[in-house]
């Protein structure tokens, strides 16, 4: 595509900038996967190489760290099945059992009622179709793979079993933060607040482990599929409570315990040049009555700005999500933008996954290639926004029933129109009991814009407070 040529010089310059200071404090623990390394093994466009086979965590992590983050697979399988009460391969296959693993095309979805019944409505209407404007990411063929058992790290399963039944919701369906210790809080959702329990399982997830350093290549496209954003974003994340995998266990420190902090995240733009150095800092809190803290450092102004309730509904630079879309939908908060939750379906669907990350975009129409689909047991939850002034009137979210991770979310505006969607294509690392994102596709159905991310998320063990704070970032910059 000719439009990519316009960005090549800027991209190369940005990569050179990022390359400076690659040897960080964690160099002994892992080999930093910066943009240069990531692009060496996988480019987002016209590159079918299997990233998951070439750039493995065994190669990236030091032997000591890798040993800390791996467990016996049969033991993890059994432990998690005991906790949730089932294994996914044993509960799927009830809908359209005649559809077997194999290769299919968009024409099969159009003509085969059984196959159509298995596909999430949004996907069969907006994704599984010939490539072309106004959105990237359509795909005309896919491979259905056998359903796998997905599970968490062994310490997570053990903590979940130990604390099963302890976590409580109040009479309005919000979590009683003092009742949660660690693990997945509601491994077998049930009762009047079943939908809330599913969502809290996602909020308290152990996705990618308890400390991560990730590099993401972000690209945005207008309705003519011309590239209009070419970005590099580094994200560091630290779990501050409910820690069971990496010491310190429980709360990360005394500050986290006193303030009841849940997580801390630092997102830093390294490209394009006009956003270089701009950073977003998010600290989540366990209490349903306490609004999460979100601040942005604007490098061009050298100023820190605390985000207000209306600011967090603004679009995140170059992407087709808003700040509140962090984590899928922001926070379940009792006093700001509260939701009414309901389960609208509990059934199996085909969801897009990638087992070896050979998935890629073709420059011809930005079609998604090497797509795999897997039967998964899914909760479909409608999140109805109670604040009529909020940007969205409701969201439809698709959560896995086995590990409670979020695959896809649809956001509708106050007129009831489909506004923005976000789809996560994930891969599972069996020996680590870990699921991680490989491709993210976001679409704005009102402004006809779409964006994608190719992230590589590295689990690490010794993240410090200063690594995930604006203060630490500014201090290092000086």
N, C-alpha and C positions, 0 to 999 in steps of 0.2 A: 504494500500500500504506500503510495507516494507521500501521504501525510506523515508517515513515520520519519521520513528524511528530515523534516523540519525540526524534529526534536533530538536528532542524533548527537549534535554537538553539545547541546545542553545536558543531555544524559551522560555523555562521556565526561564532561566537566564535573557533574554532580558525583559521578562514581569516583573520580580522582579525589574530590573533597572528602568523600566518605572513607576513602582508603587511608587517609591520614589518621594515625593513632589507633590502628587496629589492635594493638596489643593492650588490652584492658586489664583490669584487676583480676579478671577471671580466666586469663590466658592459660593457666595451669590446669583449669578444670574442663575447658572445652575450646574447640577451635571456632572462633567467631564466624558465623555464616553471614557475612556482609553482602552487599549487592554484587560485588565482583565475584565472590564465590558462588552465589546463587545463580547468576547469569552464566557462569562457566558450566554449570550442570543442567540448567533448565531456563529456557526463555519462554515467555508466555505465548508467543506466536510462532507457528510453523516449527515446533520443536516437540516431537513425540517421545523424546528420551524419557525413560522411567526414573524420575528423580528419586523415588522411594528405594530404588535398588542401588543407585549410584552414590547418593549422599545420605548414608544411613546414620542413625544416632550412635551406632557402635564406632563409626569413624569420627564423628564430631565430638563426642564426649570423651573425657579421659577414662582409662580403664576403671579407676576408682569410682568415679561418678556413675559410669554406666552400670557397675555392679550394684550400686546403691539404688538404682532406679529400675532394676529388673528383678522378676520373681519367677518361680516355677509356674508354667502356663497351666497344667492340669489342676494345680492347687487353686490358682486364681479363678479358673472356670467354675470349679465346684463351690468355692466360697461365695461367688457372686450369685450363682443360681440358687443357693440356699437362702441368700438374703432376699432376693426379689421373688422367689417362688417359682421361677420358670426359666427356660432357656429359649431364646427367640426361634431357633429352628423347629422347636416343638409346638409352637403356637401359630405359625403362619401356614399358608397353603389351604386355608378354608375358603377364601374368595378366589374364584377363577382357578381352581386347581389344575385345569388343563394347560395353563400357561407355564411352561417349563423354562429352565435356564437355557440361554441361547441368544442368537443375534436377531434383532428386530429393527424395523424402520418406522418412520412416521406414518407411512401408508398402512402398516399393520395396526397402529393405534386408531387410525380413522375407520378402518373396516372391521376390526375384530372387537366385538362388544365385550368379550371377556377381558381382553387386554386393556381396553379403555377403562373398565371398572377398577383396574388396579392402579391407574395413574392418577396422581393428585390433580384435581381439576385445573389448577393454574398451569401445571406443566403441559397438559395436553392441549390447552388453549393458547399458551404463550411461548412455550419452549420447544416442544417436539413438532417442528415444522421447518420448512426450508429457510436457510439463512438469508439475511438481508435486513435493510432498514425497517423500523427505526431502532432496533435493539441488537446488541451483541449477545452471543450465547445460545442461539437456537441450535438444535442438533437434529439431524435427519435419521440417524441410526444410533443404536445403543446395544449393549450386551447385558442381559440379565444374568447375574451371578447367583450361586446358591446362598441362602441366608446363613450368616455366621452368628455365633454367640459373641456378644460384646460385653465386656466386663471392665471393672475398675482395678486399680492397683490393689495388691493384697492388703496393705494397711488400711485402705479405704473400706474394703469389705469387712475387715475385722472391727473397725470403728463403727461402721454402720450397724453391724450385728450387736455390738456391745451397747449401743445407745438406742436401739430400736424401741419405739414407743415413748421415749422421753421427751421428744420435741413436741411442743404444743402450739396451737393457734388460739387466739383470743376469740371473743364472741362476734368479731367482725371479719374473721378469717385471716388476720395478720399474725405473723410468727411472734411468739413470746421469746425475745432474744435470749433471756436468761435460761431458757429451757434447752437451747441447742448447745451441744458440746463439739461434736465432730462427726464426720461421715455424711452420707446422704440422709437427710432428716426423715423422709417418708418413703422408704423403699417399696412399700405396698400401699399406694394411695387408696383411700376409701372415705366414705361418709359424706356429709353435707358440703365439706370444703375440699373435695377431692381435686378440683381444678387448681385451687390454691396450693395444695400439697405438691402437685406436679410442677408447678411453676417454681416453688421454693427449692425443689430438687435441682432444677436448672440453675437457680441463683447460687446455690451452695455447691455447685459442681466442682470436681477435681479435674477439669479439662486441662491437658498439657502439663500437669503436675503443679507444684506450689510456688515455683519461681520460674520465670521464662524470659528469654531474650529473643525477639523475633525481628526479622527483616521482611518487609513487604514491598513488592513492586506493584504500584497502582497505576491504572490507565483508565481514562475517561473518554467517552465518545458521544458526539452529538447525534441527532436523528439521522444524519446522512452517513453515519459511521466514520466520520472524520475524527481523528485523535485530537482532543483539546486539553488533555491533562496527562502529564507523564511524571509520576512522583515516586519517591522512595520514602518510606516511613519506617522508623524503628520503634518498636513497642517493648517496653520492659514491664513485667507484671509481678506482683508479690502478694501472696495470700497472707493475711495478717491474723486470721482466727481459724479455729478448727483444724489446725495443722497436725497431720499424722504421718506424713511421708518423710519430710526433711526437718531436722532440728533447727530452731527450737519448736517443740510440740505445743499444742494449744495456741495461745496467743504468741505473736512474734516477739513482742516486747511489752514493757509496762505501759507505754503510751497507747498501744493498741488495746490493751486490756481496760485501761481507764476510760478511753473514748469509745470502746466497743466498735472498733474498726474492722471491716471485713476484708477489703482488698485495697491495694494502691497500684495505680497504673500511670506510666509516663509514656506518652506518644509524641515522638519528635519527627518533624519533617526534615528530610535531608535533600529533597528535590521536590518540585522545581526550584529554581534559584530564587524566585520572588517570595517563596515561603520557607527558605532554608533557615533552620534554627527555631522556627515557631514550634511551640510545644503545648500539649494538653495534658493536664494532671487531673486524675480522678481518684478520690478516696471514697469508698463506700462505707456505710455504717450499718450495723446490725439492726438497730431500732427502726421500726416502721414509722415512727414519729419524727425521725431525724432525716432531713434531706441530705442526700449525698453531696459532697463538695466537688465542684468542678471549676478549674481555673485554667486560663490560657495565657501563655507567655508569647507576646507578639514581638518577634525579633526585630522587625523593622522599626518599631517604636521603642524597643527596650523597656516594655511595660508589662506588668502582670495584671490581668483582668479577671475578676471573679464572675462566673457565669450566673445570670439571674434565671428565673423561671421561664421568661420568654426567650432569653438568649439560647437556652438549651434546645429550643425548637428550630433553631437555624440550621441550615445545611452545613455539614462538615466539609471543609475545603476540598474541592475537586472530586467529591464522592456524592453518591446518591442516597445518603442517609443523613439524619439529623443527629445532633449531639446526644439526644435522649435515646437514640437507637443503640447506644452502647450496650452491649450485652443482650441485644435483641429488642429491648423495650424499656431500658432504664430500670427504675426501682419501683417496687410495690410500696407506695407511700400512703399513709393514712390521711395526710393533710395537704398533699399537693398532687394534682392530677391522678386521683385514685381510679382504680379499675373495678368493674364488676366482672368476675370470671365465670365461665361456664364451659363444660365439656360438650362439644357438639358432635363428636364422633370418637370412637375407640375401636380401631380396626387396622387392618394391614394395608399398606400402600407400597408402591415402588418408589424408592428415593434414590437420587443420584449419589454415587460414592466413587472413590478411586482407590484401588488396591495397591497400585505401584506408581501412581502419579505420572502415568504416560498421557494423561488427559492434557489437551492443549487447544489453542484457538488456531484456526486456519485464517490466513490473511484474506482468503476469498470469502467475503461476507461475514468475517469474524465468527464463523461457525465453530461450535465446540465439538472436538473430535475425541475418540477413544472414551466415550462416556459409558460408565457401568451403572446399572440399576440393581437394587437389591430389595427384596420383600422385607419390610420391617414392620413390626407392631408399633402403631402410632397413636398418640393422643392428639386430637385436634381441639384446640382451645380458643374460644372467642373471648377477647379482652375488650370489654366495652368501656370506653372512657366516659367518666362521669362529669368532667369539666367540659362544658360546651364551647369554651373558648380555646380549647387545645387544638393543635394542628390536625390530629387524627380523631375520628369518631370511634373507630374500633380497629382491632388487629385480629388476624387469624393466624395462629401459630401451630406448627407441627413439631411435636416432641416425640422422641423415641421412648417406647415404654420400658425398654430394658436398661438403658443407661441415662435416660431423661435428657439427652442432648437435643439441641434445637437444629432442625434441618432447614426450615423455610418459614418465612413470616410475610404476611401481606398486610399493608397498612392502608386504611380507607379514610378519605378526608371527611370534613363535616357535611359534605353534600352526598356522601355515600359512594363517591367514585374511588376506584382503585388508584392509589396515589403512588406509594413506593413499595417495592418488594426487596427482600434480601434472602439469598439462597447460599447455603454453606455446603460445599462438597468436601467431605471429610475422608480421612484414611485412618485405619486402626493399626496400632503397633502391638502385636500379640504379646511379646515378651515383656512389654512395659505396662500392659493393661491401660494403654493411653490412646485417646482419640485426638486427632489434631486436624486443623483446617489445611486444605491444599489449594482450593480455588473458592473465591467468594464472588458472587455476581449480584450487583445491585441495579435496580431499574427505577426510574422516575417516569410513571405513566402519564403524568400531566405535562411535564416539560419535555418529554421524549428524549431523555438522556439516560445513558447507562455507564456503568463502571465495573471494573474487575480488580481483584487483588490476587497475586500469587505470593502467599506468605510462607516463610519457613520458620517454624516456631521451635526453639531449642529449650528443652527443660534444663534448668541449672540449679545449683544447690546453695550458693552463697551470695544471694542478692542482699544488698544493704539498703537501709532507708534512703540514703542519699542517691541511690541509683534510680529511685522511682519518685523523686520529688522535684519540684521546680527549683527549690533552694539548692539542692545538690547539683542540678544541671547548670544553674547560673554560676555557682561556685567553680565548677569544673571549667566553664567557659572563660572565667577570668584567669 
